[in-house]
């Protein structure tokens, strides 16, 4: 039986084997400088580089990433990118020194002010119109569509996913051992295909922390649906950015922000 990308078979002491998720150090290198080393699934790495650059504000559009290459090293993988001149200046202004723990998307920022960065205001309309209906059926449909497309999760039972849903079907999906990585890969895939993130919903398998809200806002998303509960800061930042947020609540899927009333 062939395994999906990102899965390997590990021999067990008692005989036989188990299918597990690959977890590899992936260095994201811009202009010859390592910006982050993330423990990640070694899949969709071009999407990962592009999405990370977009969600971290190093580039404003796809065209500012001029070229990239993937270089496999004995210790892991380097994904190298080269930026257009204005983007290179932004890269210097918001530089990280991050050594990739999967559970934290803000580690390594060098000041408290950099944590709550200014976010672009989401445009009205688009995917947020989906949130005007009942949040429970909306979230149930989106999350069911996301789960149905998780090929790697079916094999290993250990990865997150981020998907783009148009209200009827899941148009795109990316999986990774890291929840932030999955969203970055999706962001890169959307940009690479020229798909407007505001036109549908970003759907996540994970808990909803402030850094995921920030990443969604940075790519112009209008609606974010998550399987787990948000933090209070995530709700506050989503409200300020005009991002409709649906996530687990005490009585099921709950709309946490009131963006249309503003």
N, C-alpha and C positions, 0 to 999 in steps of 0.2 A: 504494500500500500504506500503510495507516495504521500509525503508530508507537505503541508503548506509551508511557504516561506516563513522563516522565523521559528520553526519547530525542529527539534532534534530528538533522536532516540538515545536514552541513557540506559546502560545495562544495570540491572539490579543485583544485589549480592545473592539473593535467593534464586536467581535465574530469570530469564525473560528480560523485558525492557519496559521503560516508561517513556512516553512522549512528553517532552518538557519544552518550555519556551526558551529560546536563546536570549541571553542577556550579554551585551557586548559594550565595552567602552567606545563611544563614538565622539570624536573631537570635531567640533564645528569651528572651522578656521576661516577667518576673513582677512584678506590682505596680508596673509602670512602670519597672522596673530591668532592664537587659540583663544576663542571667546568663551567656550564652554566645553566641558567633557561630561557627557550624559551617559548613564547606563540605559541602553536602548535596545530595541529589536533591530537587527541589521537589515531592515526592509524599507523601501520607499525613501531612500536617503537623500535623493535630490529634492523631494517634497519637503523633507525635514529641514534641510538647509534653507530653502526659500521661505518656508513657513516661519521658522525661527527668526529670520531676518525681518520679516514683515511684522510679526507679533511683538518683537522687541523694539520696533521703531528704527531699525538700522537702515531700512529702505522703505520708501513710500509706495512703490509699485514694482511689478515684476521686472520691468526693463532695467531697473537699477542694479540687479544682479547680472553682471555681464557674462560670466561663465562659471563653471564649477567642474570639479573632478572628485572622484572617490578613490582613495588610495588605501589599500588594505595593508596594515602593519602587523608585525608579530603579536603586539599587545592589544590590538583593536583596529579601528577604522578611522581614518581622517577624511572628512568631507570638506573640501577647500573651495572657497568662493572668492571672486574678485568683484569689487563694487565700482559703480560709476563715481566720479569725483565728489559730488555733493553728499552722496550716501556715505562715502568714506569719512567725511567730516562728522556726520552724525554718529558714525560708529565710534569715533574717538571720544565723542561727548558722552556717550552712554556705554561705557565699557564695563564688562564683568570680569571677575576672576572666580569662576564657578567650577567646582569639581563634583559634578553630577549626582547628588543623591536623588533617587527617584521621587521621594515624597515631598520635595520642596521645590517650588518654582521661583523663589526669590533669593535663594542663597547666593552670597557673594557680592551683592550690591554694596557699594562702598559708602552709602549714606542713607539715613532714614528718609530724607526727602525723595530719594530715588524710588522708594518702595511705592508710594502713592503718586505715581506720575500722572500728569494731565492726560485725560483720555479724549479722543474725538467724540463729538456728539453724534449719536446715530441718527440717520435721516428718518423722517416719519414714513409710515406706510410699509410696503414690502412684507417681509415675513412676520412683522409684528401684528398684522391683521389677523393672523392665525390665532393669536393669544386672546382675541376678543371673545372667543367662544368659551365653552366649558373647558377648564384646564385639564381635568382628569381624562376625558376621552382623547384629547389632543396628545397629552403626554403618553398615555398608554399606547396609542397608535404609533407614535414616533419611536418609543423605546422598543416596542415589539419589532418594528422594521429594522432597527439597529441590531437587535439581538439576532434576528434571522440572517443577517449578513456577516456575522462574526465567524469566519472560517478558522482563523487561528485560535480563537477562544474555544471553539468546538474541540480542537485537538489537544489543547494544553490546559484549559481552565485556569489561566493565570494572567490574562492580559486585559487592558482597557481598550476602549474604542471611542472614536469620535466620528460622527456622520453628518451629512448634509441632507436634510429632508425637505421636500417641496410641499408637504401637506398630504401627499398621496403615496409617495414612494421615496426610498432612500437612494439618492442620486450618486452619492460617493461615500466611501467609508475607509478609514485607516485604523490600524490596530498597533499597539505597542505595549511593552511592559510598563511604560511610564504614562500616566494620564496626561501630563503636559506635552510629552512627545507625540502622543496620538493627535492632540489638537493642533500642534505645529505641523504635523504631516498633512492633516486635512487642510489647514490654511494654505500650505504650499500647493497641494493638489488643486484646490479651488482657483488659486491665482494662475497656476499653469494652464488650466482649462478655460480661463477667462470667465469664471462663474462668479456672480455678485453674491457675496455672503449675506447681504441684506434681503435677498429674494426668497429665502426660506428660513429654516431653523437649524442651528447647530445643536446636535444631540450627543450627550456624553454619558458614559457609564459610571462616572466617578462622582465623589463628593464635589461640591462646588465651592472652591476657595477663591479669594480675591484675584489671584494671579490668572486663573482661568477666565474670569470676567474681563480682566484687562486684555488678555490675548484676543478674546472675542470682539471686544470693542475696537481694538487696533486694526482689525480687518473689516470693520464696518458692519458687523453682524447686528441684526435687529431683534432676534429672538434666540434665547438659549434655554434648552431643556436638559435637565440632568436627572439621573436615576436616584441620587442621594440628596441629602439636605444641603442648603447653603450655609455659609457663615454669615454673621450679621454684617461684617465689613463687605462681603461679596454683594449683599443686597443693597447696601448703601452706595457702593460704587456703580452697580448696575443701574440704579435709579438715577444717579447723577449723569450717567452716560446715555440715558434714554434707551436702555436695553431691557426689553421684556424678559423676565426670568421666571421660568416654571420649574419647580423642583419638589422633592418630597416634603410634605408637611404633616402635621399631626393627624389629618384626616385624608391623607392621600395627596396626589399632585396638586400643588398650590401655586397660584400666580402671586409672586412676591413684590412686583413693581407695578406702578401705575403710570405708564409712559404716555398713554393717549390723553390723559387728563391735563397734561402740562401745556 
